[in-house]
Amino acid sequence: MQHKSKRSRALALPHGELRARATEYLDFLAAWVKKPRQTASVVPSSRYLARLMVEQIDPQGGRVMELGGGTGVFTRAILGTGLPPERLEVVEINPAFARGLRRHFPQVSVLETPAQTVSASAAGEVGDYQAVISGLPLLAMDRQMHAEILSESFRMLRPGGCFIQFTYSLRPPVSRDILDALDLEVARVGQTVRNFPPATVFRFFRKGE
């Protein structure tokens, strides 16, 4: 009976939504096959993880930047908070993902630029952003890249702003010495097992804020 109920709910979804979800999975799998270290997972993040990622966003609180937009799971959740699309910028260096993001979110600015130099292409001013939402696979990156991405992100963030990152580990994906060098702290936002793999979300912020 339980299996039949789940199947009924799936059939109740609009045909267009089912097709869109299937396309997302296929696009994500293709990107993983091509560049597994850059994509990190064979499936997109779940809506449960997306909810944890965006719960710090104030829809009236100013600009938001998303790093690693992928198929748009976090992008959709960010806009679902009520944030105006013109106040969101999504960074995505995979050309196929970037095209998909522009197609699905035509009012959102999509930047095909490295996260560590994004200030040169951003529409907002340095120090103008309330949050950076990161879907980047930091565990697949080296320490130097961690330092460069966090340093650039906090250049963009206003006082009190935060950098939100998920990871498949129970511990923060950035080492304590890098955080200390950048004068940052980290706190656990939450964890969800309703994601593959299960994921933990962390909030990075300036010390004393």
C-alpha positions as CSV (number, residue, x, y, z in Angstrom):
1,M,0.0,0.0,0.0
2,Q,2.8,2.4,0.8
3,H,4.5,1.8,-2.5
4,K,1.2,2.4,-4.3
5,S,0.7,5.7,-2.4
6,K,4.1,7.0,-3.4
7,R,3.4,6.0,-7.0
8,S,0.1,7.8,-6.9
9,R,1.7,11.0,-5.7
10,A,4.4,10.8,-8.4
11,L,1.7,10.4,-11.1
12,A,-0.2,13.4,-9.6
13,L,2.7,15.7,-10.4
14,P,2.3,17.8,-13.6
15,H,3.8,16.2,-16.6
16,G,6.0,19.2,-17.2
17,E,7.4,19.0,-13.7
18,L,8.2,15.3,-14.0
19,R,9.9,16.0,-17.3
20,A,11.9,18.9,-15.8
21,R,13.1,16.7,-12.8
22,A,14.1,13.9,-15.2
23,T,16.1,16.4,-17.3
24,E,17.8,17.8,-14.2
25,Y,19.0,14.3,-13.2
26,L,20.2,13.5,-16.7
27,D,22.0,16.8,-17.0
28,F,23.7,16.3,-13.6
29,L,24.7,12.7,-14.4
30,A,26.2,13.9,-17.7
31,A,28.2,16.6,-16.0
32,W,29.4,14.2,-13.3
33,V,30.6,11.7,-16.0
34,K,32.5,14.5,-17.8
35,K,34.0,16.2,-14.7
36,P,33.4,14.1,-11.5
37,R,35.6,16.3,-9.3
38,Q,33.9,19.5,-10.3
39,T,30.3,18.1,-10.0
40,A,31.0,15.8,-6.9
41,S,27.7,14.0,-6.9
42,V,25.7,12.0,-9.5
43,V,22.4,13.5,-8.5
44,P,21.2,17.1,-7.8
45,S,20.7,18.2,-4.2
46,S,17.3,17.5,-2.6
47,R,14.7,20.1,-1.8
48,Y,15.2,19.3,1.9
49,L,18.8,20.3,1.7
50,A,17.8,23.4,-0.3
51,R,15.5,24.5,2.6
52,L,18.4,24.3,5.0
53,M,20.6,26.3,2.7
54,V,18.3,29.2,2.3
55,E,16.8,29.6,5.8
56,Q,19.2,32.4,6.6
57,I,18.0,34.6,3.7
58,D,15.9,37.7,4.4
59,P,13.8,38.4,1.2
60,Q,14.0,42.1,2.0
61,G,17.6,42.0,3.1
62,G,19.5,42.8,-0.1
63,R,21.5,41.0,-2.7
64,V,22.3,37.2,-2.7
65,M,25.0,35.4,-4.6
66,E,24.9,31.6,-5.3
67,L,28.1,29.8,-6.2
68,G,27.7,26.7,-8.3
69,G,24.1,26.9,-9.5
70,G,24.1,23.5,-11.2
71,T,20.6,22.5,-12.3
72,G,18.9,25.3,-10.2
73,V,17.8,23.4,-7.0
74,F,19.1,26.1,-4.7
75,T,18.3,28.9,-7.1
76,R,14.6,27.8,-7.0
77,A,14.7,27.7,-3.2
78,I,16.3,31.1,-2.9
79,L,13.6,32.6,-5.1
80,G,11.0,30.7,-3.1
81,T,12.0,32.8,-0.1
82,G,10.5,35.8,-1.9
83,L,13.8,37.4,-2.8
84,P,13.3,39.4,-6.0
85,P,15.1,37.7,-9.0
86,E,17.0,40.9,-9.9
87,R,18.7,40.7,-6.5
88,L,20.1,37.2,-7.1
89,E,23.2,36.3,-9.1
90,V,24.2,32.7,-9.8
91,V,27.8,31.7,-10.6
92,E,28.1,28.6,-12.8
93,I,31.2,27.8,-15.0
94,N,29.7,24.7,-16.6
95,P,28.3,26.0,-19.9
96,A,25.5,23.4,-20.1
97,F,24.3,24.2,-16.6
98,A,24.6,28.0,-17.3
99,R,22.4,27.7,-20.3
100,G,19.8,25.7,-18.4
101,L,19.8,28.3,-15.6
102,R,19.2,31.1,-18.0
103,R,16.4,29.2,-19.6
104,H,14.6,28.4,-16.4
105,F,15.4,31.6,-14.5
106,P,15.4,34.3,-17.2
107,Q,15.3,37.2,-14.7
108,V,18.3,36.0,-12.8
109,S,21.8,37.0,-13.7
110,V,24.0,34.0,-14.5
111,L,27.8,34.6,-14.3
112,E,30.2,32.1,-16.1
113,T,33.2,33.2,-14.0
114,P,35.4,31.5,-11.4
115,A,34.1,32.0,-7.8
116,Q,37.5,33.2,-6.6
117,T,37.3,36.3,-9.0
118,V,33.5,36.9,-9.0
119,S,33.7,40.5,-7.8
120,A,35.0,41.6,-11.2
121,S,31.7,40.5,-12.9
122,A,29.1,41.0,-10.1
123,A,26.4,43.5,-10.6
124,G,26.4,44.5,-6.9
125,E,29.1,46.4,-5.1
126,V,31.7,44.9,-2.9
127,G,30.2,44.7,0.6
128,D,26.6,44.8,-0.8
129,Y,25.5,41.1,-0.3
130,Q,23.6,39.6,2.6
131,A,24.5,36.0,1.8
132,V,26.6,33.7,-0.4
133,I,25.0,30.3,-0.9
134,S,27.6,27.8,-2.0
135,G,26.9,24.6,-3.9
136,L,30.6,24.2,-4.7
137,P,32.2,20.8,-3.9
138,L,34.8,22.2,-1.5
139,L,35.9,18.7,-0.4
140,A,37.2,18.2,-3.9
141,M,39.2,21.4,-3.8
142,D,42.6,22.2,-2.2
143,R,43.2,24.5,0.7
144,Q,44.4,27.4,-1.5
145,M,41.1,27.3,-3.4
146,H,39.2,27.3,-0.1
147,A,41.1,30.4,1.0
148,E,40.5,32.2,-2.3
149,I,36.8,31.4,-2.5
150,L,36.1,32.4,1.1
151,S,38.2,35.6,0.8
152,E,36.4,36.7,-2.3
153,S,33.0,35.8,-0.9
154,F,33.6,37.9,2.3
155,R,34.8,40.8,0.1
156,M,31.3,40.7,-1.4
157,L,29.4,40.3,1.9
158,R,28.3,43.2,4.0
159,P,28.9,43.3,7.8
160,G,26.8,40.6,9.4
161,G,26.6,38.7,6.1
162,C,27.2,34.9,5.9
163,F,28.6,32.2,3.6
164,I,26.4,29.1,3.6
165,Q,28.0,25.8,2.5
166,F,26.9,22.2,2.5
167,T,29.1,19.2,2.7
168,Y,28.8,15.4,2.8
169,S,31.0,15.3,5.9
170,L,29.9,15.9,9.5
171,R,32.7,18.4,9.9
172,P,33.2,21.8,8.2
173,P,35.0,21.4,4.8
174,V,37.4,24.2,5.6
175,S,40.3,23.8,8.0
176,R,40.6,25.8,11.2
177,D,43.9,27.4,10.2
178,I,42.3,28.9,7.1
179,L,39.4,30.2,9.1
180,D,41.7,31.8,11.6
181,A,43.8,33.4,8.9
182,L,40.7,34.9,7.4
183,D,39.3,35.9,10.9
184,L,36.2,33.7,10.3
185,E,34.0,31.4,12.5
186,V,31.8,28.5,11.5
187,A,28.6,27.1,13.0
188,R,26.5,24.1,12.1
189,V,23.1,25.0,10.6
190,G,21.6,21.5,10.4
191,Q,21.8,18.1,8.7
192,T,19.5,16.2,6.4
193,V,19.5,12.5,5.6
194,R,16.9,13.2,2.9
195,N,19.6,13.8,0.4
196,F,22.0,11.6,-1.5
197,P,24.5,11.5,0.1
198,P,23.2,12.8,3.5
199,A,24.5,16.4,3.9
200,T,25.4,18.9,6.6
201,V,25.0,22.7,6.2
202,F,27.4,25.1,7.8
203,R,27.3,28.9,8.2
204,F,30.6,30.9,8.0
205,F,30.7,34.4,9.4
206,R,33.2,37.0,10.5
207,K,34.4,36.8,14.1
208,G,32.5,39.0,16.4
209,E,29.4,39.2,14.2
